[in-house]
Amino acid sequence: MASWLDKARDNMLRYSSGQAWPAVMKEWSVTGGFIDSHSINKTCELCDNEGLRYQFQITNVLTHYSLWVGSTCINKFVPVFVGGRELLGEEKEAEVRKIMAAARATSRQERAKSVLAQLKIKVPDRFSDPKWVANLDVGYSASQLKMIAVLCKSHRITFNSGDFKINTRKANVVDQIRLLEPWQYFNMRDAIPKSRHKQFDAWFAAKRTK
């Protein structure tokens, strides 16, 4: 049985102009295309590995074939350039992680926009203001996100707090978080910056013991 490395090599040769390995790897590049399937049912079109959630598009600059692949195959087979310079080793791996983080952030924002669009239809008196979308990058107050979560539940809209942000730079928002019930906090924890998790985890752990 061929290994995933053999399959990736064979597929890359099949869709490349040259036939010399590993020179054909230079024909391929990352396009920036990205798919989040929201489940682990996708297959890497380079190595045939199954169980992927995230796929990244690569294109051959000579044959113009495009494939949707996993990040491991990008690290292993596809050149990554920044400012015209090819990245290698740890530097390349760091750039691939950066590409993945940016793609996931885009996916989260698209899901958040979808939630707001559905709420605009279900509750137009509250969500017709374009500021709801405009403030996605800045973040909401804890009270605003709590309202979104409650309305999503009542209208059967899929809600994931990690798709949103709570703006903890404002003192009144920090106060709002501290007033939450522990279960409410842990339901919305993914919207809070990770740098504040330790602080709030300790606060609610103490609150539970009172």
Buried (B, 14 or more C-beta within 10 A) or exposed (E): EEEBEEBBBBBBBEBBEEEEEEEBBBBBBBEEEBBBEEEEEBBBBBBEBEEBBBBBBBBBEBBEBBBBBBBBBBBBBBBBEEEEEEBEEEEBBEBBEEBBEEBBEEBBBEBBBEBBBBBBEBBEEEBEEEEBBEBBEEBBBBBBBBBBBEBBEEEEBEBBBBBBBBBBEEEEBBEBBEEBEEEBBBBBBBBBEEEBEEEBBEBBEEEEEE
